[in-house]
Amino acid sequence: MQAYRAKHQECDKYRLTASLPGLKRYWNALGWADYWFGEHMVYSHREVHYNFSTFHDNIHNHGFYELNITHKGSVSFIFDNQYITPKLGSILLFRPGHVHTAKLLAECNYERSIFFFDEKAFDLFGADSRSLNLLKQEAAYLEFPSELEDILYATLGKIDNALSGDSPNTALLTYSHILYLFCVIDRYAVSSRKGLWALPPNILKIKQYIDEHYLTINTTAEIAEHFFYRREHISRLFRKYFDANLSDYLASLKIRHSQKLLSEGASVTDACYQSGFRNMSTFIVTFRNHVYMNPSAYQKEIRRKESSQ
């Protein structure tokens, strides 16, 4: 969650507009509000009109869960080597570290309810409260039984209504509705494969090759050479499906690996070279571009959190 906060706070249009007991509200440059419940959960109800020049969602992963409920819009997702255009009212869940991206299919109003959280968001009643099946399964596409959809939307409505108030109990009331929502989803939502499509074999092979060898790959030219493609051609193929630069994806995997090493106590120097970077300056710049803080600051934050537990 720290990286999410740092990324948005670098933007001068991400403004703190309310601070209540247990709850902070930030306004985003695109016009939606992020509601922070402590340090471990963010909720946002977002509706934005997008066209192809304004919609940006590069292929990425992060160190927290993401639960996305689509209400309106024409957007597809790629995750776990699969492609899907979710049914309205369906639920997408991405676990920490899962690579995913969204693609706009047509100019539209894209509306969704979205939760970012880590496991500590459910520590109120101790470790046993982490028994939600949602926290155990892989990235998933979930559908809610049609006869129970009213419960889903009614609970989301209660969350939004509670957040419209500014009383000292707003955070507690809203969080009670959020916990109820997660329990209902955990109990009634079922994993679905309707509308899931596997990516084309050549695209899968490219991605799998990068996923397996990113520590030893230095340039996108090496990837192109391995598949006997021109570098421009393989870059276009990757962008067509993932809406991202091949070099950015390669860098994101290296940075993810370096974060793991830093959290395990490796020095910044060791994290740099053991993650496939050839010099420290490139590593520091790339790390900051992805994590929104320097490697040394990231490691200090990890140690601070460990010492406070």
C-alpha positions as CSV (number, residue, x, y, z in Angstrom):
1,M,0.0,0.0,0.0
2,Q,3.0,2.3,0.6
3,A,3.8,2.3,-3.1
4,Y,0.3,3.2,-4.1
5,R,0.3,6.2,-1.6
6,A,3.7,7.4,-2.8
7,K,2.7,7.2,-6.4
8,H,-0.4,9.3,-6.0
9,Q,1.0,11.8,-3.5
10,E,3.7,12.7,-6.1
11,C,0.8,14.2,-8.1
12,D,0.0,17.7,-6.9
13,K,-3.7,17.0,-7.8
14,Y,-4.0,14.2,-5.3
15,R,-5.3,16.3,-2.4
16,L,-6.3,15.4,1.1
17,T,-9.8,16.8,1.5
18,A,-11.0,15.2,4.7
19,S,-9.5,13.6,7.8
20,L,-11.7,11.7,10.2
21,P,-11.0,9.2,12.9
22,G,-9.6,6.1,11.0
23,L,-10.4,7.6,7.6
24,K,-8.8,10.0,5.1
25,R,-10.3,11.2,1.8
26,Y,-8.1,12.2,-1.2
27,W,-9.3,13.6,-4.4
28,N,-7.7,12.3,-7.6
29,A,-6.9,14.4,-10.7
30,L,-9.4,12.4,-12.7
31,G,-12.2,13.4,-10.4
32,W,-12.7,10.4,-8.0
33,A,-12.1,10.1,-4.3
34,D,-9.9,7.5,-2.6
35,Y,-10.9,6.6,0.9
36,W,-8.1,5.4,3.1
37,F,-9.0,3.2,6.0
38,G,-5.9,3.3,8.1
39,E,-2.9,2.1,6.2
40,H,-4.2,-1.2,4.8
41,M,-7.3,-0.5,2.6
42,V,-8.4,2.0,0.0
43,Y,-11.9,2.1,-1.4
44,S,-13.0,4.1,-4.5
45,H,-16.1,4.4,-6.6
46,R,-14.9,5.6,-9.9
47,E,-16.8,6.8,-13.0
48,V,-14.7,8.5,-15.7
49,H,-15.4,9.1,-19.4
50,Y,-12.4,7.6,-21.3
51,N,-11.3,7.6,-24.9
52,F,-8.3,5.9,-26.4
53,S,-6.0,8.9,-25.7
54,T,-7.0,9.3,-22.1
55,F,-7.1,5.7,-20.9
56,H,-3.8,4.4,-19.6
57,D,-3.2,1.2,-17.7
58,N,0.2,-0.4,-18.3
59,I,0.7,-4.0,-17.5
60,H,1.7,-4.1,-13.9
61,N,1.7,-5.9,-10.6
62,H,1.7,-4.7,-7.0
63,G,2.2,-5.9,-3.5
64,F,-1.4,-5.8,-2.4
65,Y,-4.8,-7.2,-3.4
66,E,-7.1,-5.6,-5.9
67,L,-10.8,-6.3,-6.1
68,N,-12.6,-4.7,-9.0
69,I,-16.4,-4.7,-9.5
70,T,-17.4,-3.4,-13.0
71,H,-20.7,-1.5,-13.2
72,K,-20.5,0.2,-16.6
73,G,-18.1,0.5,-19.6
74,S,-16.4,-1.4,-22.4
75,V,-13.1,-2.6,-20.9
76,S,-11.2,-5.9,-21.1
77,F,-8.6,-7.4,-18.9
78,I,-5.6,-9.6,-19.3
79,F,-4.4,-11.6,-16.3
80,D,-2.7,-15.0,-15.8
81,N,-2.2,-15.4,-19.5
82,Q,-6.0,-15.0,-20.1
83,Y,-8.1,-12.4,-21.8
84,I,-11.6,-11.4,-20.6
85,T,-14.3,-8.8,-21.1
86,P,-16.0,-9.0,-17.8
87,K,-19.8,-9.1,-17.5
88,L,-21.2,-6.0,-15.7
89,G,-21.5,-6.8,-12.0
90,S,-18.8,-9.4,-12.1
91,I,-15.8,-9.3,-9.8
92,L,-12.1,-9.5,-10.7
93,L,-9.6,-10.3,-7.9
94,F,-5.9,-9.9,-8.3
95,R,-3.5,-11.2,-5.7
96,P,-0.3,-9.5,-4.8
97,G,2.3,-10.0,-7.5
98,H,-0.2,-11.0,-10.2
99,V,0.5,-9.3,-13.5
100,H,-2.6,-7.7,-15.1
101,T,-3.7,-4.8,-17.2
102,A,-6.9,-3.3,-18.6
103,K,-7.7,-2.2,-22.2
104,L,-10.3,0.1,-23.4
105,L,-12.5,-1.4,-26.1
106,A,-14.5,1.7,-27.0
107,E,-15.0,5.3,-25.8
108,C,-17.3,5.0,-22.8
109,N,-18.1,5.9,-19.2
110,Y,-16.1,3.4,-17.2
111,E,-17.6,2.9,-13.7
112,R,-16.4,0.5,-11.1
113,S,-16.0,0.0,-7.4
114,I,-12.5,-0.9,-6.5
115,F,-10.7,-2.0,-3.3
116,F,-7.0,-2.1,-2.7
117,F,-6.0,-3.9,0.5
118,D,-3.4,-6.1,2.2
119,E,-4.1,-9.0,4.6
120,K,-3.7,-6.7,7.6
121,A,-6.9,-5.0,6.6
122,F,-8.6,-8.0,8.2
123,D,-6.6,-8.2,11.4
124,L,-9.2,-6.6,13.6
125,F,-10.0,-10.0,15.1
126,G,-6.6,-11.5,14.9
127,A,-5.0,-13.9,12.4
128,D,-8.1,-16.1,12.3
129,S,-10.0,-13.4,10.5
130,R,-7.8,-14.0,7.5
131,S,-9.8,-17.2,6.8
132,L,-11.6,-15.6,3.8
133,N,-11.2,-17.8,0.8
134,L,-10.7,-14.7,-1.3
135,L,-7.3,-14.3,0.2
136,K,-6.3,-17.9,-0.7
137,Q,-7.2,-18.3,-4.3
138,E,-5.3,-17.2,-7.4
139,A,-6.3,-14.3,-9.5
140,A,-9.9,-14.9,-10.2
141,Y,-13.0,-13.9,-12.3
142,L,-16.0,-14.2,-10.0
143,E,-19.7,-14.0,-10.7
144,F,-22.4,-13.3,-8.2
145,P,-25.7,-15.4,-8.5
146,S,-28.3,-13.3,-10.3
147,E,-30.9,-13.8,-7.5
148,L,-28.4,-12.3,-5.0
149,E,-27.2,-9.4,-7.1
150,D,-29.5,-7.0,-5.1
151,I,-27.5,-7.8,-2.0
152,L,-24.3,-6.9,-3.7
153,Y,-25.5,-3.6,-5.1
154,A,-27.4,-2.7,-1.9
155,T,-24.2,-3.2,0.2
156,L,-22.1,-1.1,-2.2
157,G,-24.8,1.6,-2.0
158,K,-24.6,1.5,1.8
159,I,-20.8,2.0,1.6
160,D,-21.2,5.0,-0.7
161,N,-24.0,6.5,1.5
162,A,-22.0,6.1,4.7
163,L,-19.0,7.8,3.1
164,S,-21.2,10.8,2.2
165,G,-21.2,11.7,6.0
166,D,-18.4,13.4,8.0
167,S,-19.3,12.1,11.5
168,P,-16.7,10.6,13.9
169,N,-18.3,7.2,13.2
170,T,-18.1,7.4,9.4
171,A,-15.1,5.1,9.2
172,L,-16.5,2.5,11.6
173,L,-19.9,2.4,9.9
174,T,-18.4,2.2,6.4
175,Y,-15.9,-0.5,7.3
176,S,-18.7,-2.6,8.8
177,H,-20.4,-2.5,5.4
178,I,-17.1,-3.3,3.7
179,L,-16.6,-6.3,5.9
180,Y,-20.1,-7.5,5.2
181,L,-19.6,-7.1,1.5
182,F,-16.4,-9.2,1.6
183,C,-18.1,-11.9,3.6
184,V,-21.0,-12.0,1.1
185,I,-18.7,-12.2,-1.9
186,D,-16.6,-14.9,-0.1
187,R,-19.7,-17.0,0.6
188,Y,-21.7,-16.6,-2.6
189,A,-19.5,-15.5,-5.5
190,V,-18.3,-18.4,-7.7
191,S,-15.3,-18.6,-9.9
192,S,-16.3,-18.5,-13.6
193,R,-14.5,-19.2,-16.9
194,K,-17.3,-17.7,-19.0
195,G,-15.8,-15.4,-21.6
196,L,-12.2,-16.3,-20.6
197,W,-9.9,-16.7,-23.6
198,A,-6.3,-17.9,-23.7
199,L,-3.9,-15.5,-25.3
200,P,-2.5,-16.5,-28.7
201,P,0.3,-19.1,-28.4
202,N,3.1,-16.8,-29.8
203,I,2.2,-14.0,-27.3
204,L,2.1,-16.6,-24.4
205,K,5.5,-17.9,-25.4
206,I,7.0,-14.4,-25.4
207,K,5.6,-13.5,-22.0
208,Q,6.5,-16.9,-20.5
209,Y,10.1,-16.6,-21.8
210,I,10.4,-13.1,-20.2
211,D,8.8,-14.4,-17.0
212,E,11.3,-17.2,-16.8
213,H,14.5,-15.4,-17.9
214,Y,14.1,-11.8,-16.9
215,L,17.1,-11.9,-14.6
216,T,19.4,-12.6,-17.4
217,I,17.7,-10.6,-20.2
218,N,19.3,-7.2,-20.6
219,T,17.5,-5.7,-23.6
220,T,14.4,-6.2,-25.7
221,A,16.7,-6.9,-28.7
222,E,17.7,-10.1,-26.9
223,I,14.1,-11.2,-26.7
224,A,13.5,-10.4,-30.4
225,E,16.6,-12.4,-31.3
226,H,15.5,-15.4,-29.3
227,F,12.2,-15.5,-31.3
228,F,13.7,-14.5,-34.6
229,Y,11.6,-11.4,-34.7
230,R,12.6,-7.9,-35.5
231,R,12.7,-5.8,-32.3
232,E,10.0,-3.4,-33.7
233,H,7.7,-6.3,-34.5
234,I,7.9,-8.0,-31.2
235,S,7.4,-4.7,-29.4
236,R,4.3,-4.1,-31.5
237,L,2.9,-7.6,-30.7
238,F,3.4,-7.1,-27.0
239,R,1.8,-3.7,-27.0
240,K,-1.2,-4.9,-29.0
241,Y,-2.2,-7.3,-26.3
242,F,-0.8,-5.8,-23.1
243,D,-0.9,-2.1,-24.0
244,A,2.6,-1.7,-22.5
245,N,6.2,-1.3,-23.6
246,L,8.1,-4.6,-23.7
247,S,11.0,-2.8,-21.9
248,D,8.7,-1.5,-19.2
249,Y,7.4,-5.0,-18.5
250,L,10.9,-6.5,-18.3
251,A,11.9,-3.7,-15.9
252,S,8.9,-4.3,-13.7
253,L,9.8,-7.9,-13.2
254,K,13.4,-7.0,-12.2
255,I,12.2,-4.4,-9.8
256,R,9.7,-6.8,-8.2
257,H,12.5,-9.2,-7.7
258,S,14.7,-6.5,-6.1
259,Q,11.9,-5.5,-3.7
260,K,11.8,-9.2,-2.5
261,L,15.5,-9.1,-2.0
262,L,15.4,-5.8,-0.1
263,S,12.6,-7.1,2.1
264,E,14.7,-10.1,2.9
265,G,17.6,-8.0,4.1
266,A,19.8,-7.8,1.0
267,S,21.9,-4.7,0.5
268,V,20.9,-2.2,-2.2
269,T,24.0,-3.2,-4.1
270,D,23.2,-6.9,-4.0
271,A,19.6,-6.2,-4.9
272,C,20.7,-4.2,-7.9
273,Y,23.0,-6.8,-9.5
274,Q,21.1,-9.9,-8.4
275,S,18.0,-8.5,-10.1
276,G,19.7,-8.3,-13.5
277,F,20.7,-4.6,-13.5
278,R,24.2,-3.8,-14.8
279,N,24.7,-0.5,-13.0
280,M,23.5,1.2,-9.9
281,S,22.3,4.4,-11.4
282,T,19.9,2.6,-13.8
283,F,18.6,0.5,-11.0
284,I,17.9,3.5,-8.7
285,V,16.1,5.5,-11.5
286,T,14.1,2.4,-12.6
287,F,13.2,1.5,-9.0
288,R,12.0,5.0,-8.3
289,N,9.9,5.1,-11.5
290,H,8.1,1.9,-10.4
291,V,8.0,2.1,-6.6
292,Y,8.0,5.9,-6.2
293,M,10.8,5.9,-3.7
294,N,14.5,5.1,-3.6
295,P,15.6,1.5,-2.8
296,S,17.2,2.6,0.5
297,A,14.0,4.4,1.5
298,Y,12.0,1.4,0.6
299,Q,14.2,-0.8,2.7
300,K,14.0,1.6,5.7
301,E,10.2,1.5,5.4
302,I,10.2,-2.3,5.4
303,R,12.3,-2.3,8.5
304,R,10.1,0.3,10.2
305,K,7.0,-1.8,9.7
306,E,8.7,-4.9,10.9
307,S,9.9,-3.2,14.1
308,S,6.4,-1.8,14.8
309,Q,4.8,-5.2,14.6
